[in-house]
């Protein structure tokens, strides 16, 4: 029996050795990619001086080169442009400022996620302090999880940073943000990134309100009640008299007619998210103050028409195109369509038509890039 167990353990050990070897190979490939990305950056920067500028150009040649580089990288790797910009910055940091981290990645001693943790914490450290930061942190990267490495990096960064946290906070607060991440099964995550004291205050306030609503007959958990409290506050708003209905949230939802009538269980479609369950779609439709008729193919559901064809895009067509596009249509750009503008792919001045297959939403930056530094907004 002891021999069998020992053999089994040896076999499992060999399998884990194979897993570790594969992980090291992946890390080495990430190092190769980082080097290739930075070579592309250096080449683009060297060629920037030859970029022709129009009289209407708002950007310098260097800015145009950077934007074209990030958009091409995003399209090549099928990633959002902001992700491509981050990849360019990470690759440059590894190539120019963190040689030991780059070497550890190339040798497969750390993963790319570990390298990212070091890089991202190093960005706000002055160049003269980078070597000490890397030397103190890198040995831990070989045995710590990414989460623990990030925690250690934050603590080390505070000790080595020559600037006070007060001054850095004043700059960082300008980058506060919020957004939505779609999840599975009709769910989504709302995130908010702002001052730590504000986030803590929001969370504790919601927790206190949730706790005050719990009683012997309450079947929901504290987490569920807290989530419902936050949802109610954000949707219904706050008035001078307290929680009320002074502010109403609005959503755009597309519901197939048969689903609306209860004769089909085909999902509805929530703008900016995707498919939602029929019951939720019907509930939202029951509260809608008005409807917009969309003509669709009876089998495929493809929208065929929303109004007349003319020089200016009809209101109904603009609404349809916003629902169709959801985001800016430039490859890799995920800016919402509601904040973008419609643009003729084939210019109206060059006999292009104001038709659904010749119109697409482009955000300001992408439209400027797409149209050769001028716009054709309709």
matplotlib code that plots the C-alpha trace (Angstrom):
import matplotlib.pyplot as plt

x = [0.0, 2.8, 4.4, 1.1, 0.6, 4.2, 3.8, 0.6, 2.2, 5.1, 2.7, 0.8, 4.1, 5.0, 1.7, 2.2, 5.7, 4.1, 1.7, 4.5, 6.5, 3.5, 3.1, 6.7, 6.4, 3.3, 5.3, 8.2, 5.7, 4.3, 7.9, 8.3, 5.0, 6.0, 9.3, 7.4, 4.9, 7.6, 9.5, 6.3, 6.1, 9.6, 9.2, 5.9, 7.6, 10.5, 8.1, 5.9, 7.8, 6.6, 2.9, 1.1, -1.1, -4.2, -4.9, -7.8, -5.7, -6.0, -3.2, 0.5, 2.2, 3.4, -0.2, -1.5, 1.2, 0.3, -3.4, -2.9, -0.6, -3.0, -5.9, -4.0, -2.8, -6.4, -7.7, -4.8, -5.3, -9.1, -9.0, -10.4, -8.2, -7.8, -6.4, -4.1, -2.8, -2.2, -0.3, 1.9, 2.7, 3.4, 5.7, 7.6, 8.0, 9.4, 11.8, 13.1, 12.5, 12.2, 14.9, 15.0, 11.2, 11.5, 14.3, 12.3, 9.3, 11.5, 12.9, 9.5, 10.1, 7.1, 3.8, 2.7, 0.1, 2.9, 4.8, 1.8, 1.4, 5.0, 4.7, 1.4, 2.6, 5.8, 4.2, 3.8, 7.3, 9.9, 12.5, 15.3, 13.4, 12.4, 15.6, 15.2, 11.5, 12.1, 15.0, 12.9, 9.8, 10.8, 12.1, 8.6, 6.9, 8.4, 6.4, 3.5, 0.0, -0.8, -3.2, -0.6, 2.1, -0.2, -0.7, 3.1, 3.7, 1.3, 3.0, 6.5, 5.4, 4.2, 7.6, 9.7, 7.6, 9.1, 5.8, 3.1, 0.0, -2.0, -0.5, -1.0, -4.6, -5.3, -4.2, -5.7, -9.2, -9.5, -9.5, -12.6, -14.8, -17.8, -19.2, -21.1, -19.8, -22.2, -22.4, -24.1, -27.8, -29.3, -27.0, -24.5, -22.0, -22.1, -18.6, -17.5, -13.9, -13.4, -11.9, -11.5, -13.3, -16.3, -16.5, -16.4, -19.0, -21.3, -20.9, -21.4, -24.4, -26.0, -25.2, -26.7, -29.9, -30.1, -29.6, -32.4, -34.8, -34.1, -36.6, -37.9, -40.0, -37.2, -36.1, -33.4, -29.7, -28.0, -26.1, -29.3, -31.0, -28.0, -27.9, -31.7, -31.2, -28.5, -30.6, -33.6, -31.6, -30.0, -33.1, -35.7, -33.3, -33.2, -35.3, -35.1, -37.7, -35.7, -35.8, -38.4, -39.2, -37.7, -35.2, -36.2, -33.9, -34.7, -33.8, -34.2, -35.5, -36.5, -39.3, -40.6, -44.3, -45.1, -43.0, -44.9, -48.2, -47.1, -47.1, -43.3, -40.4, -37.9, -35.7, -36.0, -32.9, -31.7, -29.6, -26.0, -26.3, -27.9, -30.6, -32.8, -35.4, -38.9, -40.6, -38.3, -38.8, -42.6, -42.4, -40.3, -42.6, -45.7, -44.2, -43.1, -44.9, -44.6, -43.4, -41.4, -42.4, -39.6, -40.3, -38.4, -38.0, -40.5, -37.8, -34.4, -35.6, -33.4, -34.7, -35.6, -37.0, -37.7, -38.8, -38.2, -34.8, -33.6, -30.6, -31.0, -31.3, -34.9, -35.4, -36.8, -33.8, -31.4, -33.0, -32.8, -29.1, -28.3, -30.0, -28.2, -24.7, -24.7, -21.1, -18.8, -18.2, -14.5, -12.7, -11.8, -13.8, -16.5, -17.7, -21.5, -23.4, -25.6, -22.5, -21.3, -22.6, -23.8, -21.4, -21.7, -19.3, -19.5, -19.7, -22.9, -20.9, -19.5, -23.0, -23.3, -26.8, -28.5, -29.3, -28.9, -26.1, -24.1, -24.5, -22.6, -21.9, -18.4, -17.2, -15.4, -11.9, -12.6, -14.6, -11.7, -9.4, -11.7, -12.6, -9.1, -9.2, -12.6, -16.2, -19.3, -21.9, -25.5]
y = [0.0, 2.4, 1.8, 2.5, 5.8, 6.8, 6.1, 8.0, 11.0, 10.9, 10.8, 13.8, 15.6, 15.1, 16.5, 19.6, 19.9, 20.0, 22.7, 24.8, 24.4, 25.5, 28.5, 29.5, 29.2, 31.5, 34.0, 33.9, 34.5, 37.5, 38.9, 38.4, 40.2, 43.1, 43.5, 43.4, 45.9, 48.3, 47.9, 49.0, 52.0, 53.0, 52.6, 54.7, 57.4, 57.5, 57.9, 60.6, 63.4, 62.3, 62.3, 64.9, 67.4, 69.1, 72.7, 71.6, 69.2, 69.7, 67.3, 67.3, 64.6, 62.9, 62.7, 61.4, 58.7, 57.6, 57.4, 55.6, 53.2, 52.4, 52.0, 49.7, 47.6, 47.4, 46.2, 43.7, 42.1, 42.6, 44.6, 48.0, 50.9, 51.8, 48.3, 48.8, 52.1, 50.3, 47.5, 50.0, 51.8, 48.5, 47.3, 50.6, 50.4, 46.9, 47.9, 51.1, 51.3, 47.8, 45.6, 43.1, 42.5, 42.1, 39.5, 37.6, 37.5, 36.4, 33.6, 32.4, 33.2, 35.4, 35.7, 38.6, 39.5, 39.7, 41.9, 44.1, 44.5, 45.8, 48.0, 49.6, 50.5, 51.9, 54.4, 57.2, 56.7, 59.1, 57.5, 57.9, 55.7, 52.9, 50.8, 50.6, 49.8, 47.0, 45.5, 45.4, 44.0, 41.6, 38.7, 38.5, 38.2, 34.7, 33.3, 35.6, 35.6, 38.6, 40.0, 39.8, 41.2, 44.2, 44.8, 44.6, 46.9, 49.5, 49.5, 49.7, 52.4, 54.5, 54.2, 54.9, 57.6, 61.1, 62.9, 63.0, 60.9, 64.2, 65.6, 62.4, 62.0, 65.5, 64.4, 60.9, 62.2, 63.7, 60.2, 59.1, 56.9, 54.6, 52.1, 48.9, 45.4, 42.9, 39.6, 36.2, 35.3, 38.8, 40.4, 43.3, 44.9, 48.7, 50.0, 53.2, 54.4, 57.5, 58.6, 55.8, 57.7, 58.3, 54.7, 53.6, 56.1, 54.9, 51.3, 51.8, 54.1, 51.5, 48.8, 50.8, 51.4, 47.7, 46.7, 49.1, 47.4, 43.8, 42.2, 38.8, 38.6, 39.7, 36.8, 38.6, 38.5, 41.7, 41.7, 41.4, 44.2, 46.5, 45.9, 46.7, 49.8, 51.1, 50.3, 52.1, 55.2, 55.4, 54.8, 56.8, 59.5, 61.7, 64.8, 67.5, 65.4, 62.3, 59.2, 59.8, 59.8, 63.2, 61.5, 58.7, 56.4, 55.5, 52.5, 51.4, 47.9, 46.1, 43.5, 41.2, 41.6, 37.9, 38.1, 41.3, 39.5, 36.5, 34.1, 33.7, 33.4, 35.0, 37.3, 41.1, 43.3, 45.9, 48.7, 48.6, 45.1, 42.5, 39.8, 39.9, 37.4, 37.8, 38.5, 41.5, 42.7, 42.6, 44.3, 47.2, 47.5, 47.7, 50.8, 52.5, 55.8, 55.2, 52.8, 53.0, 50.7, 48.8, 46.6, 43.4, 40.3, 37.7, 34.9, 36.5, 39.5, 41.8, 45.4, 46.4, 50.0, 52.7, 55.6, 57.7, 57.9, 61.6, 63.8, 64.3, 61.1, 60.8, 60.7, 57.1, 55.9, 57.6, 55.7, 52.5, 53.0, 53.7, 50.5, 48.6, 50.0, 50.1, 51.5, 53.4, 51.2, 51.8, 48.5, 48.1, 51.2, 50.6, 54.2, 54.2, 55.1, 57.5, 59.7, 59.3, 60.8, 59.3, 59.5, 58.6, 55.8, 56.9, 60.7, 62.4, 64.8, 61.8, 60.4, 58.4, 57.7, 58.4, 54.7, 52.3, 50.4, 53.7, 55.2, 54.2, 55.8, 57.1, 58.9, 62.2, 60.8, 57.9, 60.0, 62.4, 59.6, 57.7, 60.6, 61.8, 64.7, 66.1, 65.1, 64.5, 64.4, 64.0]
z = [0.0, 0.9, -2.5, -4.3, -2.4, -3.1, -6.8, -6.9, -5.2, -7.6, -10.6, -9.1, -8.5, -12.2, -13.3, -11.1, -12.5, -16.0, -14.8, -13.4, -16.6, -18.7, -16.4, -16.9, -20.6, -20.5, -18.5, -21.0, -23.8, -22.0, -21.8, -25.6, -26.2, -23.9, -25.9, -29.2, -28.0, -26.9, -30.2, -31.9, -29.6, -30.3, -34.0, -33.9, -32.0, -34.4, -37.4, -35.8, -37.4, -40.9, -40.1, -42.3, -40.4, -41.6, -40.8, -38.6, -36.6, -32.8, -32.0, -32.5, -34.6, -31.4, -30.1, -33.4, -33.5, -29.9, -30.7, -34.0, -32.2, -29.4, -31.8, -34.1, -31.1, -29.8, -33.2, -33.5, -30.1, -30.0, -26.8, -25.7, -26.5, -22.9, -22.3, -25.2, -23.7, -20.4, -22.2, -24.0, -20.7, -18.9, -21.7, -21.7, -17.9, -18.1, -20.9, -19.5, -15.8, -14.3, -15.8, -13.0, -13.2, -17.0, -16.5, -13.9, -16.2, -19.2, -17.0, -15.9, -12.2, -11.9, -13.8, -15.9, -13.2, -10.6, -13.0, -13.5, -9.7, -9.5, -12.6, -11.6, -8.1, -9.5, -11.9, -9.3, -7.8, -9.0, -11.3, -8.8, -6.3, -8.8, -8.3, -4.5, -4.9, -7.4, -5.4, -2.2, -3.7, -6.5, -4.2, -2.7, -6.1, -6.5, -3.6, -2.8, -4.4, -6.6, -3.9, -1.2, -3.5, -4.2, -0.5, 0.2, -2.8, -1.5, 1.9, 0.4, -2.0, 0.9, 2.7, -0.4, -2.0, -1.4, -1.8, 0.9, 0.5, 0.9, -2.3, -4.2, -3.0, -4.3, -7.8, -7.7, -6.7, -10.2, -11.6, -9.7, -11.8, -11.9, -14.3, -15.0, -15.7, -17.1, -15.3, -15.9, -15.7, -16.0, -13.3, -13.4, -11.1, -10.4, -9.3, -7.8, -7.4, -5.3, -2.0, 0.5, 3.2, 0.9, -0.1, 3.5, 4.5, 1.7, 2.6, 6.4, 5.8, 3.6, 6.2, 9.0, 7.0, 6.1, 9.7, 10.8, 8.4, 9.6, 12.0, 12.9, 9.8, 7.4, 5.2, 3.4, 4.5, 5.6, 2.3, 0.3, 2.2, 1.9, -1.9, -2.1, 0.0, -2.3, -5.4, -4.0, -3.1, -6.5, -8.5, -6.6, -5.5, -2.4, -1.9, 0.9, 2.8, 2.6, 0.4, -2.2, -5.9, -6.8, -9.3, -11.6, -13.4, -17.0, -19.0, -22.7, -23.1, -26.3, -25.8, -28.5, -29.0, -28.3, -25.1, -24.1, -24.7, -22.7, -25.7, -25.8, -23.4, -25.8, -23.7, -23.8, -24.5, -22.0, -23.6, -22.5, -21.0, -23.3, -22.8, -19.7, -18.6, -20.0, -16.6, -16.0, -19.5, -19.2, -15.8, -17.2, -20.2, -17.9, -16.4, -19.6, -20.3, -24.1, -26.7, -30.0, -32.7, -34.4, -37.5, -37.4, -39.5, -38.2, -38.0, -37.4, -35.4, -37.5, -37.5, -41.0, -40.7, -38.2, -40.3, -43.5, -45.3, -45.6, -45.2, -41.5, -39.5, -38.3, -34.6, -34.7, -36.7, -34.3, -31.4, -33.3, -34.2, -30.6, -29.5, -32.3, -31.7, -27.9, -28.0, -30.3, -33.3, -33.6, -32.9, -29.3, -28.1, -25.5, -24.9, -24.7, -27.9, -25.9, -25.5, -29.1, -32.4, -35.6, -38.5, -42.2, -43.1, -46.7, -46.6, -47.5, -49.7, -51.6, -52.4, -49.2, -48.0, -44.7, -44.2, -41.3, -43.1, -43.7, -40.2, -37.0, -33.7, -33.1, -30.0, -30.4, -30.4, -32.7, -35.1, -35.4, -36.0, -38.4, -40.5, -41.2, -38.7, -39.7, -38.9, -40.9, -38.1, -39.0]

ax = plt.figure().add_subplot(projection="3d")
ax.plot(x, y, z, "-o")
ax.set_aspect("equal")
plt.show()
